[in-house]
Structure formats: C-alpha cells, structure tokens
Amino acid sequence: DAAARALKAAFGRDPVITGEGGSIPVVNDFATLLGAPVLLVGFGLPGENAHAPDEWISVDNLRRGMRAMAMLYDEVAR
C-alpha cells in the first residue's frame, strides 16, 4: 500500500500491479532468508529494449521513479 501511494504521488496515476520475479531466482531466496516480502518496482516502458544492446529508459520515468522511491521511504517510515 505504501508503494502504491508513493507511485501514485510521483506519477499522478494509480500504479499497475503485476506479478513478477519468476525469472529472478534470488528474489525467493531474499524473501526466505530475510523472512520479509520482496517488492520489485519497475519504471520501464514497453519498447525500451530491457537488457538489449540498445536498451534505454525515459528520463522522465527515471526522475519520477527516483522521486517515487524517496516517497516510499517516507511512507514506510510513517
């Protein structure tokens, strides 16, 4: 809930919540070893060619993403 509030504040709209992490095996290890849930938050858009040689990210999304993560820390601290 805190992440959703932070993302909405940074991007001006409700976030799209999707299940992810199945291809990142260490995520389950973190959750198991730390005994805490893991939250993955992405800011990429379709067509940004993630992990390809010509990968890119929207500068606006990058800035809003940084703002959202700062806001998330504030939300969690409350």
C-alpha positions as CSV (number, residue, x, y, z in Angstrom):
1,D,0.0,0.0,0.0
2,A,2.8,2.4,0.8
3,A,4.4,1.7,-2.6
4,A,1.1,2.3,-4.4
5,R,0.7,5.6,-2.6
6,A,4.3,6.7,-3.4
7,L,3.9,5.7,-7.1
8,K,0.6,7.5,-7.4
9,A,2.1,10.6,-5.9
10,A,5.2,10.5,-8.2
11,F,3.4,9.5,-11.5
12,G,0.0,11.1,-10.9
13,R,-2.0,7.9,-11.5
14,D,-2.6,4.5,-9.9
15,P,0.2,2.0,-10.5
16,V,-0.3,-1.1,-12.5
17,I,0.2,-4.1,-10.2
18,T,1.6,-7.2,-11.8
19,G,3.2,-10.4,-10.6
20,E,6.9,-10.5,-11.5
21,G,10.1,-12.0,-10.3
22,G,9.7,-15.6,-11.6
23,S,12.8,-15.1,-13.8
24,I,14.8,-13.6,-10.9
25,P,15.5,-16.7,-8.7
26,V,17.3,-14.7,-6.0
27,V,14.0,-12.9,-5.1
28,N,12.7,-16.0,-3.4
29,D,16.0,-16.5,-1.6
30,F,15.8,-13.0,-0.3
31,A,12.3,-13.5,1.0
32,T,13.2,-16.8,2.6
33,L,16.5,-15.8,4.2
34,L,15.3,-12.4,5.3
35,G,11.8,-13.5,6.4
36,A,10.4,-10.5,4.7
37,P,8.4,-9.8,1.5
38,V,10.3,-8.5,-1.5
39,L,8.9,-5.7,-3.6
40,L,10.1,-5.2,-7.2
41,V,9.3,-1.9,-8.7
42,G,9.9,-1.1,-12.4
43,F,9.8,2.1,-14.3
44,G,10.5,0.9,-17.8
45,L,8.1,1.2,-20.7
46,P,7.4,-1.3,-23.4
47,G,9.9,-0.9,-26.3
48,E,12.8,0.2,-24.1
49,N,14.6,-3.0,-25.0
50,A,15.5,-4.0,-21.5
51,H,18.8,-5.9,-21.3
52,A,19.4,-5.5,-25.0
53,P,22.4,-3.7,-26.5
54,D,20.2,-0.7,-27.4
55,E,18.5,-0.5,-24.0
56,W,17.2,2.9,-22.9
57,I,14.9,4.5,-20.4
58,S,12.7,7.6,-20.4
59,V,14.5,10.3,-18.5
60,D,11.1,11.4,-17.2
61,N,10.3,7.9,-15.9
62,L,13.8,7.7,-14.3
63,R,13.3,11.0,-12.4
64,R,9.7,10.1,-11.4
65,G,11.0,6.7,-10.3
66,M,13.6,8.2,-8.1
67,R,11.0,10.5,-6.6
68,A,8.7,7.5,-6.0
69,M,11.4,5.6,-4.2
70,A,12.2,8.6,-1.9
71,M,8.4,8.9,-1.2
72,L,8.2,5.2,-0.5
73,Y,10.9,5.5,2.3
74,D,8.8,8.4,3.7
75,E,5.6,6.2,3.6
76,V,7.3,3.2,5.3
77,A,8.8,5.5,8.0
78,R,5.3,6.6,8.9
